[in-house]
Amino acid sequence: MRIVWSRELKKTVTVFAAVWLLALAVLNLSVARYRAAWNREYQSVLASLVGSVQEAYPETSVEDVISVLNRRCPDEDGGELLQRYGIFPDGAVPYGARQQVNDLQRRLNLTVAVLGAVLGGIALFGLARRQQRIRGICGYMEELVRGNYKLDIQENTDDELSGLKNEVYKLTVFFREQANQAAANRRALADSVADISHQLKTPLTSVTVLVDDLADNEDMDADTRRRFLAEISSQISGVSWLVAAMLKLSRLDAGVVELENGPLELHGLIEEVCGRLELPAELSGVELQRDIPEKIQIFGDRQWLTEAFLNVVKNAVEHSEPGGKVEIGAQQNEVYTSVTVKNRGEVISQEDQKHLFERFYRGSSAGKDSVGIGLALTKEILIRQNGSVSVESDREKGTVFSIKFMKCH
């Protein structure tokens, strides 16, 4: 394993070496102090011995005593002799102790040196492994930068690097989800652009053809000209509505719309929606019936919720049989407030019900002018207003749209 000598590692090794040298210095200083104390004790014993000999044998000269002391004899004989007369009864002899102290000092120095080298080697090995793991984590991070989110680097050991790798794994999962979401958004955007292009192409082509006919036929009769102009106006209105709806959806998707969350009287909101659809419903021979208690209150943005209800009620009017009726009711409980929009007309199949609120989805019962954007816009608005929308349709009950607002404010 390779060790990278970073500034932090050099600092750590320097501190370790300094502590190690300090320990050696303290050890040698302690031995030196012990040796000095022993020398003082030894000199005191010698001085006492010389003084005692002089006192007991005054005729003996100091030179003779010193000569005797400097003369070596076997340590074992001297020890037995001293022990016989009660001197150092444990048999310890101070002579030769200096060499023993020196040997002890060398052994201690060697022990500390070897211990320091072993501990230093273990520490360097651990640091090398740690650096290797850190390089591995850096490699994982580089792979993340390159867009490789298929890494599985979970570790369950109890140390800080394992915790870091687990956090990196969480980051990997997060980035993977973000990448998948971004890819899905790009596909959705591409599909939306293709759908918008298709939806705009048909009416614009019709308008172009009609305008060319008007320009090429100056002698066209008045009735045909009026019919052509009415068709052009209708196609342009459809394009304008589609563009407006797409702009609203785009604003919602981009998060640039700050929806209000104030209290709203549901009765007044539904009355406003029905008032704006009164004429189209009358022209279609459809009656709008409302049963909304005046005390029911919801929370949301009035302008955007009006748009959502308009799309649902308008859809119900357009798919009602002539002479039929659209019933709008409301009720509430401790959990949510529910608004239902019911009509009788062509039954929506189970397959269409699954996709009815998807953008640009046109079911089998969709009108020729439908582009499949109104109900998708309604769903997006309601989701952002703490609401939801669903549909049920069968021959006995008819088609019922259910809008629910949760009471969690």
C-alpha positions as CSV (number, residue, x, y, z in Angstrom):
1,M,0.0,0.0,0.0
2,R,1.3,3.4,-1.0
3,I,1.4,6.3,1.5
4,V,0.8,9.8,0.3
5,W,2.8,12.1,2.5
6,S,0.3,14.9,2.9
7,R,0.9,17.9,5.1
8,E,-1.4,16.5,7.7
9,L,0.4,13.1,7.7
10,K,3.8,14.8,8.0
11,K,2.5,16.8,10.9
12,T,1.2,13.7,12.6
13,V,4.5,11.8,12.1
14,T,6.5,14.8,13.4
15,V,4.4,14.9,16.6
16,F,4.8,11.2,17.1
17,A,8.6,11.4,16.6
18,A,8.7,14.3,19.0
19,V,6.8,12.4,21.7
20,W,9.0,9.4,21.1
21,L,12.2,11.4,21.6
22,L,10.8,13.1,24.6
23,A,10.0,9.7,26.2
24,L,13.6,8.6,25.5
25,A,14.9,11.8,27.0
26,V,12.7,11.5,30.2
27,L,13.8,7.8,30.5
28,N,17.5,8.6,30.3
29,L,17.1,11.6,32.6
30,S,15.4,9.4,35.2
31,V,18.2,6.8,34.9
32,A,20.9,9.5,35.2
33,R,19.2,10.8,38.4
34,Y,19.1,7.3,39.8
35,R,22.8,6.8,39.0
36,A,23.7,10.1,40.7
37,A,21.7,9.2,43.8
38,W,23.4,5.8,43.9
39,N,26.8,7.4,43.5
40,R,26.1,9.7,46.4
41,E,25.0,6.8,48.6
42,Y,28.0,4.7,47.5
43,Q,30.4,7.6,48.3
44,S,28.7,8.0,51.7
45,V,29.2,4.3,52.5
46,L,32.9,4.6,51.4
47,A,33.4,7.7,53.5
48,S,31.8,6.1,56.5
49,L,33.9,3.0,56.0
50,V,37.2,4.9,55.8
51,G,36.3,7.0,58.8
52,S,35.5,3.9,60.8
53,V,38.8,2.2,59.9
54,Q,40.7,5.3,60.8
55,E,38.9,5.5,64.1
56,A,39.4,1.8,64.9
57,Y,43.0,1.6,63.6
58,P,44.6,5.0,64.0
59,E,48.0,3.5,63.1
60,T,46.8,2.6,59.7
61,S,47.4,5.3,57.1
62,V,44.7,6.5,54.7
63,E,46.8,5.4,51.7
64,D,46.7,1.8,53.0
65,V,42.9,1.9,53.4
66,I,42.5,3.3,49.9
67,S,44.9,0.7,48.5
68,V,42.8,-2.0,50.1
69,L,39.5,-0.5,48.8
70,N,40.9,-0.4,45.3
71,R,41.9,-4.0,45.4
72,R,39.3,-6.3,43.8
73,C,38.3,-9.6,45.2
74,P,35.6,-12.0,44.1
75,D,32.2,-10.5,44.7
76,E,30.9,-13.8,46.1
77,D,33.6,-13.9,48.8
78,G,33.0,-10.3,49.7
79,G,29.2,-10.8,49.9
80,E,29.6,-13.8,52.2
81,L,32.0,-11.9,54.4
82,L,29.6,-8.9,54.8
83,Q,26.6,-11.1,55.3
84,R,28.5,-13.0,58.1
85,Y,29.0,-9.8,60.0
86,G,25.5,-8.4,59.5
87,I,26.4,-5.9,56.7
88,F,23.9,-6.0,53.8
89,P,22.1,-9.1,55.2
90,D,20.1,-9.7,52.0
91,G,23.4,-10.3,50.2
92,A,23.2,-7.2,48.0
93,V,26.6,-5.8,47.2
94,P,26.8,-2.2,45.8
95,Y,30.0,-3.1,44.0
96,G,29.5,-3.5,40.2
97,A,26.0,-1.9,40.4
98,R,27.2,0.9,38.1
99,Q,27.6,-1.6,35.3
100,Q,24.1,-3.0,36.0
101,V,22.6,0.4,35.9
102,N,24.3,1.0,32.5
103,D,23.0,-2.3,31.2
104,L,19.5,-1.5,32.5
105,Q,19.6,1.9,30.7
106,R,20.7,0.3,27.4
107,R,17.9,-2.3,27.7
108,L,15.3,0.4,28.4
109,N,16.4,2.5,25.5
110,L,16.3,-0.5,23.2
111,T,12.9,-1.5,24.4
112,V,11.5,2.0,24.0
113,A,13.1,2.3,20.5
114,V,11.7,-1.1,19.4
115,L,8.3,-0.3,20.9
116,G,8.2,3.1,19.1
117,A,9.2,1.5,15.8
118,V,6.6,-1.2,16.1
119,L,3.9,1.3,17.1
120,G,5.0,3.7,14.3
121,G,4.9,0.9,11.8
122,I,1.4,-0.1,12.9
123,A,0.3,3.5,12.8
124,L,1.7,4.0,9.3
125,F,0.1,0.7,8.1
126,G,-3.3,2.0,9.5
127,L,-2.8,5.4,7.8
128,A,-2.0,3.7,4.5
129,R,-5.2,1.6,4.7
130,R,-7.1,4.7,5.7
131,Q,-5.7,6.6,2.7
132,Q,-6.5,3.7,0.4
133,R,-10.2,3.8,1.6
134,I,-10.3,7.6,1.2
135,R,-8.9,7.2,-2.3
136,G,-11.7,4.7,-2.9
137,I,-14.3,7.2,-1.7
138,C,-12.8,9.9,-4.0
139,G,-13.0,7.4,-6.9
140,Y,-16.7,6.9,-6.1
141,M,-17.2,10.6,-6.1
142,E,-15.5,10.9,-9.5
143,E,-17.8,8.2,-10.8
144,L,-20.8,10.2,-9.6
145,V,-19.5,13.2,-11.4
146,R,-19.2,11.1,-14.6
147,G,-22.8,10.1,-14.1
148,N,-22.2,6.5,-12.9
149,Y,-25.0,6.0,-10.4
150,K,-24.9,2.2,-10.3
151,L,-22.5,2.0,-7.3
152,D,-23.2,0.0,-4.2
153,I,-20.8,1.1,-1.6
154,Q,-22.7,0.4,1.6
155,E,-20.6,-0.5,4.7
156,N,-21.9,-1.6,8.1
157,T,-18.7,-1.5,10.1
158,D,-18.5,0.9,13.0
159,D,-16.0,3.5,12.0
160,E,-16.1,7.0,10.7
161,L,-15.0,6.1,7.1
162,S,-17.8,3.5,6.9
163,G,-20.2,6.2,8.0
164,L,-18.9,8.5,5.3
165,K,-19.2,5.8,2.7
166,N,-22.8,5.1,3.7
167,E,-23.5,8.9,3.4
168,V,-21.9,8.8,-0.1
169,Y,-24.2,5.8,-0.9
170,K,-27.2,7.9,0.2
171,L,-25.9,10.6,-2.1
172,T,-25.5,8.1,-4.9
173,V,-29.1,7.0,-4.4
174,F,-30.3,10.6,-4.4
175,F,-28.4,11.4,-7.6
176,R,-29.7,8.3,-9.2
177,E,-33.2,9.2,-8.5
178,Q,-32.6,12.8,-9.6
179,A,-31.0,11.5,-12.9
180,N,-33.9,9.1,-13.5
181,Q,-36.4,11.9,-12.8
182,A,-34.5,14.3,-15.1
183,A,-34.5,11.7,-17.8
184,A,-38.2,11.1,-17.3
185,N,-38.8,14.9,-17.4
186,R,-36.8,15.1,-20.6
187,R,-38.8,12.3,-22.2
188,A,-42.0,14.0,-21.0
189,L,-40.9,17.3,-22.4
190,A,-40.0,15.7,-25.7
191,D,-43.4,14.0,-25.8
192,S,-45.2,17.2,-24.8
193,V,-43.4,19.2,-27.5
194,A,-44.3,16.5,-30.1
195,D,-47.9,16.5,-28.9
196,I,-48.1,20.3,-28.9
197,S,-46.6,20.3,-32.4
198,H,-49.2,17.8,-33.5
199,Q,-52.0,19.6,-31.8
200,L,-51.0,23.0,-33.4
201,K,-50.2,21.5,-36.8
202,T,-53.8,20.5,-37.6
203,P,-55.6,23.7,-36.8
204,L,-52.9,25.9,-38.3
205,T,-52.9,23.8,-41.5
206,S,-56.7,24.2,-41.7
207,V,-56.4,27.9,-41.2
208,T,-53.7,28.1,-43.9
209,V,-55.9,26.2,-46.4
210,L,-59.0,28.3,-45.6
211,V,-57.0,31.5,-45.9
212,D,-55.5,30.4,-49.2
213,D,-59.0,29.5,-50.5
214,L,-60.3,32.9,-49.5
215,A,-57.3,34.6,-51.2
216,D,-57.6,32.6,-54.4
217,N,-61.4,32.9,-54.8
218,E,-62.3,36.5,-54.9
219,D,-65.7,35.7,-56.3
220,M,-66.6,33.3,-53.4
221,D,-70.2,33.7,-52.4
222,A,-70.9,35.5,-49.1
223,D,-72.3,32.4,-47.3
224,T,-69.2,30.3,-48.1
225,R,-66.9,33.2,-47.1
226,R,-68.7,33.6,-43.7
227,R,-68.5,29.8,-43.1
228,F,-64.8,29.9,-43.9
229,L,-64.2,32.9,-41.6
230,A,-66.2,31.2,-38.8
231,E,-64.1,28.0,-39.2
232,I,-60.9,30.1,-39.1
233,S,-62.1,31.9,-36.0
234,S,-62.9,28.6,-34.3
235,Q,-59.5,27.1,-35.2
236,I,-57.7,30.2,-33.9
237,S,-59.7,30.1,-30.7
238,G,-58.8,26.5,-30.2
239,V,-55.1,27.3,-30.7
240,S,-55.3,30.2,-28.3
241,W,-56.9,28.0,-25.7
242,L,-54.3,25.3,-26.1
243,V,-51.4,27.8,-25.9
244,A,-53.0,29.4,-22.8
245,A,-53.5,26.0,-21.1
246,M,-49.9,25.0,-21.9
247,L,-48.6,28.2,-20.5
248,K,-50.5,27.6,-17.3
249,L,-49.2,24.1,-17.1
250,S,-45.6,25.3,-17.8
251,R,-45.9,27.9,-15.0
252,L,-47.1,25.2,-12.6
253,D,-44.3,22.8,-13.6
254,A,-41.7,25.4,-13.3
255,G,-42.9,26.4,-9.8
256,V,-43.1,30.1,-10.7
257,V,-46.7,30.3,-9.6
258,E,-47.2,31.1,-5.9
259,L,-50.7,29.7,-5.1
260,E,-52.6,31.4,-2.3
261,N,-54.1,29.3,0.4
262,G,-56.9,31.5,1.8
263,P,-60.4,30.5,2.8
264,L,-63.0,30.3,0.1
265,E,-66.8,30.0,0.2
266,L,-67.5,26.9,-2.0
267,H,-71.0,28.0,-2.9
268,G,-69.9,31.3,-4.4
269,L,-67.0,29.6,-6.3
270,I,-69.3,27.1,-7.9
271,E,-71.9,29.8,-8.8
272,E,-69.2,31.8,-10.5
273,V,-68.1,28.7,-12.5
274,C,-71.7,27.9,-13.5
275,G,-72.3,31.5,-14.5
276,R,-69.4,31.4,-17.0
277,L,-70.8,28.1,-18.5
278,E,-74.5,29.1,-18.4
279,L,-74.6,30.1,-22.1
280,P,-72.7,27.1,-23.5
281,A,-74.8,24.7,-21.4
282,E,-78.0,26.4,-22.7
283,L,-76.9,26.2,-26.3
284,S,-76.2,22.4,-25.7
285,G,-79.6,21.9,-24.0
286,V,-78.0,20.9,-20.7
287,E,-79.2,22.1,-17.3
288,L,-76.8,22.9,-14.5
289,Q,-78.1,21.9,-11.1
290,R,-76.3,22.9,-8.0
291,D,-76.6,21.7,-4.4
292,I,-73.9,23.4,-2.5
293,P,-74.5,24.3,1.2
294,E,-73.6,27.9,1.8
295,K,-71.5,27.3,4.9
296,I,-69.0,24.9,3.3
297,Q,-65.5,26.5,3.1
298,I,-62.3,25.3,1.4
299,F,-58.8,26.7,1.3
300,G,-56.9,27.6,-1.9
301,D,-56.3,30.0,-4.7
302,R,-59.6,31.3,-6.1
303,Q,-58.4,32.0,-9.6
304,W,-56.7,28.6,-10.1
305,L,-59.5,26.7,-8.4
306,T,-62.0,28.4,-10.7
307,E,-59.9,27.2,-13.7
308,A,-59.9,23.6,-12.3
309,F,-63.7,23.5,-11.7
310,L,-64.4,25.2,-15.1
311,N,-62.5,22.4,-16.8
312,V,-64.4,19.6,-15.0
313,V,-67.9,21.2,-15.4
314,K,-67.2,22.1,-19.0
315,N,-66.2,18.5,-19.7
316,A,-69.4,17.3,-18.1
317,V,-71.5,19.7,-20.2
318,E,-69.8,18.7,-23.5
319,H,-70.3,15.0,-22.8
320,S,-74.0,15.3,-21.7
321,E,-76.9,14.2,-23.8
322,P,-79.1,17.1,-25.1
323,G,-81.9,17.7,-22.6
324,G,-79.7,16.2,-19.9
325,K,-78.4,17.8,-16.8
326,V,-75.1,18.2,-14.9
327,E,-75.5,17.8,-11.1
328,I,-73.0,19.6,-8.9
329,G,-73.1,18.7,-5.2
330,A,-70.9,19.0,-2.1
331,Q,-70.5,17.5,1.3
332,Q,-67.9,17.4,4.0
333,N,-66.8,15.4,7.0
334,E,-64.0,15.5,9.6
335,V,-61.4,14.5,7.0
336,Y,-62.2,16.2,3.7
337,T,-64.6,18.3,1.7
338,S,-65.9,16.6,-1.4
339,V,-67.4,18.1,-4.6
340,T,-69.0,15.8,-7.2
341,V,-69.9,16.7,-10.8
342,K,-72.3,14.1,-12.3
343,N,-73.7,13.8,-15.8
344,R,-75.2,11.1,-18.1
345,G,-73.7,10.5,-21.5
346,E,-71.4,8.2,-23.1
347,V,-69.8,5.8,-20.6
348,I,-66.0,6.3,-20.1
349,S,-64.3,2.9,-20.4
350,Q,-62.1,1.5,-17.6
351,E,-59.0,1.9,-19.8
352,D,-59.8,5.6,-20.5
353,Q,-60.4,6.2,-16.8
354,K,-56.9,5.1,-16.0
355,H,-55.4,7.8,-18.4
356,L,-58.1,10.5,-18.4
357,F,-56.0,13.0,-16.4
358,E,-52.8,12.5,-18.4
359,R,-51.6,15.3,-20.7
360,F,-52.8,15.0,-24.4
361,Y,-54.7,11.8,-23.7
362,R,-57.8,11.6,-25.9
363,G,-60.2,8.8,-24.9
364,S,-62.5,6.9,-27.2
365,S,-65.3,9.3,-26.2
366,A,-63.3,12.5,-26.7
367,G,-64.8,15.2,-29.0
368,K,-63.1,16.0,-32.3
369,D,-61.9,19.4,-30.9
370,S,-60.5,17.9,-27.7
371,V,-56.7,18.0,-27.1
372,G,-56.6,16.3,-23.8
373,I,-55.2,19.1,-21.7
374,G,-58.0,20.5,-19.6
375,L,-58.4,17.6,-17.1
376,A,-54.6,17.3,-16.9
377,L,-54.4,21.0,-15.9
378,T,-57.2,20.4,-13.4
379,K,-55.3,17.6,-11.7
380,E,-52.1,19.7,-11.5
381,I,-53.9,22.6,-9.9
382,L,-55.7,20.4,-7.4
383,I,-52.5,18.5,-6.4
384,R,-50.9,21.9,-5.5
385,Q,-54.0,22.9,-3.6
386,N,-54.0,19.8,-1.3
387,G,-56.7,18.2,-3.4
388,S,-57.3,15.3,-5.7
389,V,-59.6,14.3,-8.5
390,S,-61.0,10.9,-9.7
391,V,-63.7,9.6,-12.0
392,E,-66.1,6.7,-12.0
393,S,-68.4,5.9,-15.0
394,D,-71.0,3.2,-15.6
395,R,-74.3,3.0,-17.4
396,E,-76.4,3.0,-14.2
397,K,-74.8,5.9,-12.3
398,G,-73.5,7.9,-15.2
399,T,-70.1,9.7,-15.0
400,V,-69.1,11.2,-11.7
401,F,-66.0,13.3,-11.1
402,S,-65.1,13.5,-7.4
403,I,-62.9,16.4,-6.2
404,K,-61.6,16.2,-2.6
405,F,-59.9,18.7,-0.4
406,M,-58.2,17.3,2.7
407,K,-58.7,19.2,5.9
408,C,-55.1,19.3,7.1
409,H,-54.5,23.1,7.2
